[in-house]
Amino acid sequence: MNPTLPAYAFEVSLKNFNDLVLLNSHKLPVVVEFMSVDSGICMEVEKSLTDLAHDFSGQFIFVKVDVYEQPELKAEYDIQNLPTIKVFKDGNIVRHEVGRMDSDELALMLKEFGIYRASDETRMQAREAHLAGDTMAAINLLTQAIQSDPSNRRVALDMIQVLLDVDAIEPATDLFNRLPDADKESDIGRALVGQLTFKNLALKTSGKTALLAQINADRLDFDAYFDLAICLVAEHDPKGALDALFALHEQSPTYREGAARELIITIVNMLSSTDVELSKQYRQRLGSSVN
């Protein structure tokens, strides 16, 4: 391994692929992403793998191959779709994946090669408990994980999400404020900021039930539509929120100097990293309404 390069991530070419991938794979697993810098999905996977390489520094090597700069490697490894991930061990390809993979899926892949943290196992147990409706068990498990492995920032991020899901806004905010800036500025961190913002805004409304009653009583109560959208985003119902905003926007495009349109754009942008299809659908609908 070349000691002058970072141990966790390389960008390779045909010239050094043999040394940095094939030879190093006899020492550590080497995860190769065949990618393009022009692809948003490729860059998302690249970021996740870079983060994991930092987390597991010295346990695996992450290598990036830009297929448009390295067409020989693209041809040699028969790369048809991007991103393509190949894991090399002892000079051989031992795992092959094509397409988008999120951080948890990539972490599970690494686990097959003995690269994992016990606290991540506890995180998965907590997630299952939370999804099954046992939020208290999830919080207890995440608390254990934080105590056993305080450096695993993914545990803290999961805890904030669980607290937000049960409207424990104050402790969620307190924990978020104690995160390092890098975590606050990550994709997950920005998503949590959005949730915290909408949760706090929803507290200033009269609540979803009252707002629905107001709209039923007066279809021209535009303030009620706007506040309802805020409540629905806070309750993880972006589609419902967007439908309410479009109902408002179509009836009163100039409401609060275009506030409905601005909020539609905000929600659509938030969705672009979590629900690409829904984001695309409503972005097109907004474009049609303008035209």
C-alpha atoms as one frame of an Amber mdcrd trajectory, in Angstrom:
protein
   0.000   0.000   0.000   1.357   3.394  -0.942   1.889   5.235   2.372   1.837
   8.629   0.658  -1.864   8.250  -0.219  -4.822   8.225   2.172  -5.470   4.718
   3.438  -9.205   5.010   3.033  -9.877   6.218  -0.542  -8.134   6.425  -3.899
  -9.071   7.511  -7.386  -7.358   5.094  -9.746  -6.455   4.785 -13.402  -5.484
   1.924 -15.682  -1.845   2.636 -14.819  -2.172   2.011 -11.061  -5.263  -0.229
 -10.893  -3.183  -3.392 -10.518  -1.169  -2.013  -7.591  -3.940  -0.183  -5.743
  -6.725  -2.718  -6.276  -5.520  -6.192  -7.154  -2.367  -6.254  -5.007  -3.952
  -4.426  -2.066  -6.895  -6.837  -2.124  -4.545  -9.492  -0.739  -4.225  -7.315
   2.390  -7.690  -5.767   2.760 -11.025  -5.906   0.932 -11.058  -3.288  -1.835
 -14.417  -1.735  -2.746 -14.365  -0.298  -6.271 -17.073   2.057  -7.500 -17.215
   2.404 -11.272 -18.875   5.791 -11.599 -19.264   9.136 -13.321 -18.932  12.498
 -11.619 -21.851  13.689 -13.755 -24.252  11.214 -12.129 -26.048  12.317  -8.977
 -26.632   8.708  -7.886 -22.942   7.884  -8.387 -21.933  10.845  -6.258 -24.383
   9.864  -3.494 -22.885   6.358  -3.365 -19.369   7.819  -3.502 -20.108  10.049
  -0.524 -21.564   7.172   1.501 -18.580   4.946   0.770 -16.135   7.738   1.592
 -17.885   8.255   4.941 -17.745   4.510   5.645 -14.080   4.415   4.672 -13.424
   7.119   7.263 -15.458   5.223   9.857 -13.628   1.957   9.154 -10.224   3.406
   8.359  -7.677   0.630   7.927 -10.305  -2.102   7.514 -11.065  -1.702   3.809
  -9.968   0.406   0.849 -12.369   2.434  -1.252 -11.427   3.032  -4.873 -13.188
   5.223  -7.447 -12.977   4.697 -11.207 -14.430   7.376 -13.494 -15.428   5.213
 -16.451 -15.357   8.122 -18.903 -11.780   8.907 -17.997 -10.832   5.214 -17.857
 -12.621   3.546 -20.798 -10.145   0.629 -20.783 -11.164  -0.336 -17.249 -14.835
   0.089 -18.176 -14.380  -2.361 -21.035 -12.184  -4.794 -19.093 -14.723  -5.122
 -16.271 -17.754  -5.007 -18.605 -19.405  -2.025 -16.922 -22.868  -1.556 -18.439
 -24.643   0.566 -15.808 -23.603   3.172 -13.247 -22.809   3.025 -10.491 -21.384
  -0.491 -10.431 -19.659  -1.712  -7.282 -17.198  -4.592  -7.272 -15.486  -5.888
  -4.144 -12.055  -7.441  -4.642 -10.472  -9.891  -2.216  -7.286 -11.879  -2.797
  -7.213 -10.652  -6.366 -10.732 -11.847  -7.171 -14.148 -10.173  -7.486 -16.199
 -11.496  -4.572 -19.213  -9.128  -4.684 -20.943  -7.263  -7.495 -23.718  -4.657
  -7.139 -25.368  -2.325  -9.644 -27.360   0.830  -8.939 -28.147   3.034  -5.972
 -27.264   1.749  -2.496 -27.837   3.782   0.642 -25.487   3.898   3.610 -27.232
   1.100   5.489 -27.169  -1.193   2.453 -23.485  -0.479   1.934 -22.816  -1.134
   5.617 -24.556  -4.522   5.331 -22.370  -5.329   2.332 -19.240  -4.515   4.330
 -20.462  -6.660   7.200 -20.108  -9.727   4.984 -16.370  -9.088   5.104 -16.245
  -8.648   8.888 -16.316  -4.859   8.693 -18.930  -3.605  11.127 -19.506  -2.022
  14.532 -21.517  -3.669  17.277 -23.302  -0.360  17.811 -24.627  -0.558  14.234
 -26.150  -3.928  15.066 -27.919  -2.272  17.981 -29.048   0.531  15.641 -30.714
  -2.005  13.352 -32.471  -3.622  16.330 -33.668  -0.186  17.434 -34.961   0.595
  13.949 -36.919  -2.655  13.846 -38.389  -1.953  17.285 -39.391   1.571  16.264
 -41.032   0.389  13.047 -42.902  -2.246  15.054 -44.307   0.498  17.286 -42.116
  -0.125  20.337 -40.499   3.307  20.421 -39.418   3.067  24.054 -37.451  -0.096
  23.286 -35.865   1.712  20.331 -34.817   4.641  22.521 -33.361   2.270  25.135
 -31.380   0.395  22.479 -30.058   3.592  20.942 -29.099   4.865  24.401 -27.097
   1.661  24.937 -25.430   2.111  21.548 -24.476   5.714  22.303 -23.000   4.716
  25.661 -21.013   1.809  24.194 -19.805   3.635  21.073 -20.126   7.429  21.426
 -18.057   7.994  18.264 -20.689   6.352  16.034 -22.514   9.444  14.819 -25.128
   7.340  13.005 -26.545   6.323  16.373 -27.107   9.932  17.420 -28.733  10.726
  14.061 -31.091   7.767  14.488 -31.949   8.888  18.011 -32.855  12.365  16.766
 -35.120  10.837  14.107 -36.917   8.648  16.639 -37.412  11.582  19.000 -38.855
  13.658  16.149 -41.181  10.827  15.173 -42.745  10.939  18.648 -42.773  14.767
  18.741 -40.096  14.982  21.436 -38.884  18.165  19.792 -36.932  19.701  22.681
 -34.631  16.706  23.369 -34.260  16.146  19.605 -33.165  19.767  19.164 -30.781
  19.565  22.111 -29.124  16.408  20.742 -28.933  17.870  17.232 -27.252  21.045
  18.527 -24.517  18.907  20.106 -23.627  17.200  16.815 -20.380  18.123  15.038
 -20.840  20.596  12.191 -19.966  17.910   9.628 -22.947  15.835  10.757 -25.284
  18.821  10.767 -24.260  19.615   7.203 -24.577  16.040   5.940 -27.569  14.957
   3.853 -29.172  13.349   6.902 -28.350  16.384   9.018 -30.012  18.741   6.546
 -33.058  16.476   6.398 -33.298  16.617  10.202 -33.036  20.414  10.109 -36.009
  20.444   7.749 -38.014  18.222  10.057 -37.130  20.287  13.113 -38.165  23.450
  11.283 -41.550  22.080  10.244 -42.199  20.513  13.665 -41.651  23.877  15.314
 -43.766  25.698  12.730 -46.575  23.164  13.219 -46.639  23.958  16.926 -47.631
  27.526  16.031 -50.739  26.389  14.101 -54.098  25.308  15.486 -53.335  21.676
  14.568 -54.367  19.379  11.722 -57.800  18.428  13.048 -58.855  22.042  13.638
 -57.444  23.145  10.290 -59.341  20.453   8.388 -62.534  21.601  10.127 -61.775
  25.197   9.119 -61.319  24.193   5.477 -64.522  22.157   5.461 -66.373  25.162
   6.827 -64.760  27.654   4.446 -63.047  26.488   1.243 -61.550  29.959   0.826
 -59.727  29.917   4.154 -56.307  30.101   2.507 -54.426  30.470   5.786 -55.868
  27.125   6.867 -54.572  25.416   3.691 -51.101  26.835   4.251 -50.958  25.848
   7.921 -52.359  22.406   7.105 -49.495  21.844   4.661 -46.999  22.660   7.411
 -48.663  20.172   9.769 -48.691  17.454   7.115 -44.979  17.872   6.378 -44.328
  17.656  10.116 -46.295  14.365  10.149 -44.250  12.911   7.239 -47.040  13.342
   4.691 -45.361  15.448   1.983 -47.839  14.328  -0.680 -50.764  15.530   1.412
 -48.940  18.785   2.083 -48.240  19.355  -1.601 -51.860  18.624  -2.530 -53.025
  21.193   0.025 -50.554  23.758  -1.288 -51.568  23.188  -4.900 -55.226  23.612
  -3.904 -54.216  26.939  -2.375 -51.913  27.968  -5.227 -54.515  27.207  -7.886
 -57.163  29.262  -6.095 -54.894  32.119  -5.080 -51.514  32.240  -6.880 -50.656
  35.568  -5.235 -51.370  34.390  -1.664 -48.768  36.030   0.584 -46.770  37.088
  -2.494 -46.431  33.514  -3.761 -45.798  31.833  -0.395 -47.591  28.633  -1.475
 -45.362  28.265  -4.525 -42.242  28.901  -2.437 -43.250  26.234   0.075 -44.005
  23.786  -2.753 -40.466  24.332  -4.072 -39.011  23.827  -0.581 -40.834  20.522
  -0.086 -40.006  19.291  -3.591 -36.327  20.034  -2.977 -36.479  18.161   0.327
 -37.978  15.161  -1.480 -35.243  15.115  -4.115 -32.977  13.099  -1.799 -35.650
  10.839  -0.271 -38.345  10.277  -2.928 -37.049  11.138  -6.376 -40.202  10.076
  -8.228 -42.561  12.093  -6.031 -40.240  15.087  -6.288 -40.195  14.798 -10.080
 -43.991  14.408 -10.253 -44.732  17.560  -8.290 -41.941  19.555  -9.928 -43.578
  18.812 -13.295 -46.990  19.719 -11.881 -45.637  23.049 -10.679 -44.119  23.707
 -14.090 -47.453  22.949 -15.759 -49.295  25.297 -13.419 -46.888  28.106 -14.308
 -47.294  27.471 -18.021
